[in-house]
């Protein structure tokens, strides 16, 4: 599913997460860190969907995220893949309630937000690779 089909853009998710991080939202007491984590994860997933749709539509059709992250280093590079995988994993874990763990702090969420913003912009800037996974600098 592409962004145009869902009408969700990573920027919209990031804006909503920013609202949770910078102001008190009525009715969100105690739940805002998890809601923020889900919004940040959705921003990352939406950017990944857009990237795969542009670069390798067959991968975009996979319903599971894990295979998309496993092959991301071949197409987008190891650095982007590592940061994207880390952010997605950390945000997924933070999004689930565990009674024996504290939720993420504002500082932790801000660092993950910075990471998501960097990955999103790097994915948008990535060129379409030639066959075999190498990036064509001329395209």
N, C-alpha and C positions, 0 to 999 in steps of 0.2 A: 504494500500500500504506500503510495507516495504522499507527500505533503499536500499536493494539489487535490488529491482525493479526500483527505481528511480535513483540509483547511486549517491544519495546525502547523505553525512555524516554530522552529526552535526559539526564535526571538520572543514569541508570545509566552512560551513556557518560562523563559528566563525573566521576562518582565513580571510575571505572576510570582515567581520565586523571590524576586527582588522585593516585591511588596510584602511578602511574609518575613523577609529578613530585615526590613527597615521600618516597619510600622506594626502597630498592634491591629490585628484583624479580629473583629468581633466574632466570638464563638469559636476561635481557634486555639484557645488557651490549652497548652499541653499537646495539641495535635499538630501545631504548625511545623515542628522540625521534620516530622514524617511527611507531611504534605509538601514541604519544600524539597525534600529528597526525591519524592515521586515526580515533581515538576522538573527538577534538574535531570532526572533520568529520562523523562519523556523528551526533553530538549535534545539530549544525546541520541536517543533512539530515532527521533525524527530526522536529525542530521544524517545518521547512518542510513536510514531508509532512502533519503535523497541521494546520498553518495552511491549506494549500491545500485539504485535505479539508473543513475548516470553512467556508472563504470561497468557494472556487470549485473544486468537485470535478473539473471538466473539466481544469483545470490540474494537479491532483493526479495525473491519469491519464497525464501525459506521462512518458516514460521518461528523457528527457534533462533534465539540470538547467539548462542554459543558458537555455532559454525561460522556465523558472520564475523565474530571476533577472532576466531582461529585463522581465518584467511585474510584478515585485514592487513596484517604485516606484509603479506606478499604484494598487495596492491597499494596501500597507503604508506607503508614503511613501518619499521619496528618501533620507532619512537611514538608515532601516533597510535599505533595498535596497543602498545603497553599502557599509555595514559588513558586511552578510551576504555580498555578492559578494566583497569584499576578503578576508574571513576564509576563505571557501570556496576561493578561488583560492590564497591563501597556504598553506592546509593541504593542498590537492591537490598543489601543487608540493613541499611538504616531505615528503609521503608517498611520493614516488618517489625512488629512489636515483639520484644523479648522482655519478659518481666524481670529477668536477671541482669539486664544491661541498661545503661543510661543511653538516652538518645544523643544524637550528634549536637554539639554546641554550635552557636552562631559562627564562631571562628572556623570550625571544621567545615561547616556548610559553605562558608565563603570561599575557603580554599578549594573545595570540590567544585564550586561554581566557576572559579577562575579556570580550573582544569577543563571543565565542560566547554566554557567559552573558547578556550584555546583549541580544543579538539574540533569543535564545530567550525571555527574559522579555517583551520587547517584542512578539514575535509572539503569545505567549499572551494578552497584554493587549489586542491589537488587536481592535476590534469588526468585525463583518461589514459590508462596504460595501454601500451601495445600488447599484442598477444604474447603470452608468456609472463605477464605481470610486470614488465619493466615500464617505467613511466616515460612517455614520449614528451620530451621537453618542447618540441615544436608545435604541439597541438594546443 
